Amino acid sequence: MKENDVYESWKREKRQIDVSQNFTDRVMSRVYQCEQSKEKSLFTIEKIIELISLNPMAKTGLVVVGAATGIVRIIIMIQAILNNGVVNG
């Protein structure tokens, strides 16, 4: 049997797939369920980013928190260097 004959017989077998009558209805109902479950969540990352980007006070607060974190890290590093690397005693 040639390779082409094997391939053709495989194609004929795979072509005999039965799809139920309500297949498209089931697929579309699952799509609608997924969309509804996305809308139910109150706090998504997209909503949080949108709130922060639209609110100038939130932007300022994030910058202040980031700057304070950076300053604290620098203070800890300077303290570790000046204590000859001995952190706890």
SULBELQUI-V653265 format. One record per residue. N is the residue number from 1. SS is DSSP state (H for helix, E for strand, - for the rest). NEAR is the number of other ideal C-beta (glycine too) atoms within 12 Angstrom. Layout:
((N | SS | NEAR) (N | SS | NEAR))
//
This chain:
((1 | - | 9) (2 | - | 8) (3 | H | 9) (4 | H | 10) (5 | H | 11) (6 | H | 12) (7 | H | 13) (8 | H | 14) (9 | H | 15) (10 | H | 14) (11 | H | 13) (12 | H | 12) (13 | H | 11) (14 | H | 10) (15 | - | 10) (16 | - | 10) (17 | - | 10) (18 | - | 7) (19 | - | 11) (20 | - | 10) (21 | - | 8) (22 | - | 10) (23 | H | 13) (24 | H | 12) (25 | H | 13) (26 | H | 14) (27 | H | 14) (28 | H | 13) (29 | H | 14) (30 | H | 14) (31 | H | 14) (32 | H | 14) (33 | H | 14) (34 | H | 13) (35 | H | 12) (36 | H | 12) (37 | H | 12) (38 | H | 14) (39 | H | 13) (40 | H | 11) (41 | - | 12) (42 | - | 9) (43 | - | 11) (44 | - | 14) (45 | H | 10) (46 | H | 13) (47 | H | 15) (48 | H | 16) (49 | H | 15) (50 | H | 13) (51 | H | 19) (52 | H | 19) (53 | H | 13) (54 | H | 12) (55 | - | 14) (56 | H | 12) (57 | H | 12) (58 | H | 17) (59 | H | 16) (60 | H | 13) (61 | H | 15) (62 | H | 19) (63 | H | 15) (64 | H | 14) (65 | H | 15) (66 | H | 14) (67 | H | 14) (68 | H | 14) (69 | H | 14) (70 | H | 14) (71 | H | 14) (72 | H | 14) (73 | H | 14) (74 | H | 14) (75 | H | 14) (76 | H | 15) (77 | H | 15) (78 | H | 12) (79 | H | 16) (80 | H | 15) (81 | H | 13) (82 | H | 12) (83 | - | 13) (84 | - | 9) (85 | - | 10) (86 | - | 10) (87 | - | 12) (88 | - | 7) (89 | - | 5))
//
